[in-house]
Amino acid sequence: MMNKYECIFIIDPEIGEEGIQALVEKFKNLLETSAQLESIDEWGKRKLAYEIADRNEGYYVLTDFSANSDFPRELERIFKITDGIIKYMIVKK
């Protein structure tokens, strides 16, 4: 059974414009192949509510997708091992 999820992740803007677009494309492709990507919304560079890893800004990306219940755990694992991801959150709708 497919569940609906919302995911937001913050990319370190220090990796540069090409690095940011490469990470957005990587996760977009992952969601398209392993889940049903419904929408992806790039909010762009914004000030963080609080400092994370000595950073005051981050590049925000919001996604909505449908997937099996085991996929969010795998997505979380990939976020953890990917350089350039400052923070992420996956919420079941």
N, C-alpha and C positions, 0 to 999 in steps of 0.2 A: 504494500500500500504506500502511496506517495503522500508525504506530509509537506506542508508549505513552510518555508523558512525565510527569514530576513537576516542578512549578514552585512555588517559594516566592518571595513578594515581601513586602517590608517597606514599610509606608506611614508617612510622617511623622505622628506623632500631633498635631502643632501645627496641622494643618489643621482640626481639630475633628471631632466625631462625624458631622455631616452629610457633610463632605468625605470622611471615611473610608468611610462607607457608599456614597457616590456612586462612589468608585473601585472598591470591591469589586464593586458592581453593574455598572460599566462593563466590567471584565475578565471577570466571569461571563457577561455577554451576548456579549462577543467570543468567548469559548471555546465557548459554546453555538451560535453561528452559524457560526464558522469551523472548529470542531473538535468532537469528541465529549467533552463534559465528563462525567467519571465521578464526581468528588467535589470538593467545596470545603469546606475546614475552616478556620474563622477561629479562630486561637489567641489573638487579642486582644493587648493591650498587654503587652510584655515588655521587660526590660532587655536592651540589646544587649551582645554579648560584648566589643566595643570601640567606641569613639566613631566615629560616621560623620557627617560634615557637622555637627559640633558638637551631635550628638544622642546621648543616652544610652538612649533608649527608642524602640521602634518597634511598630507594629501588624502582626503577622505573619498571613499568609494562605497556606495550602498548598492546591494544586490537583493533581488527577490528570486527565489527558486523553489522548485518542488523536487523532492528526492526521497529515497528510501531512508528509513530511520538510522541506518548505519553510516550513511555518507557524511553527516556533519562531524562525526568523530574523526573521519579520515581528512576532511577539510581542515579541521583544527590542527591535526598533526602536521599537515603541509604548511599552514600558517606559522607554526612554531619553528620549523626548520628553514624557513625562507628568510634570507637576509633582506633587510629593507622594510619588513613589516614591523611597525611599532606596536600596534594594538589591534585586536579584532574582537568581534562579538557575533555569535550566531544565536538567533532566537527563533523558536518554533512559534508560528502564528496560531 
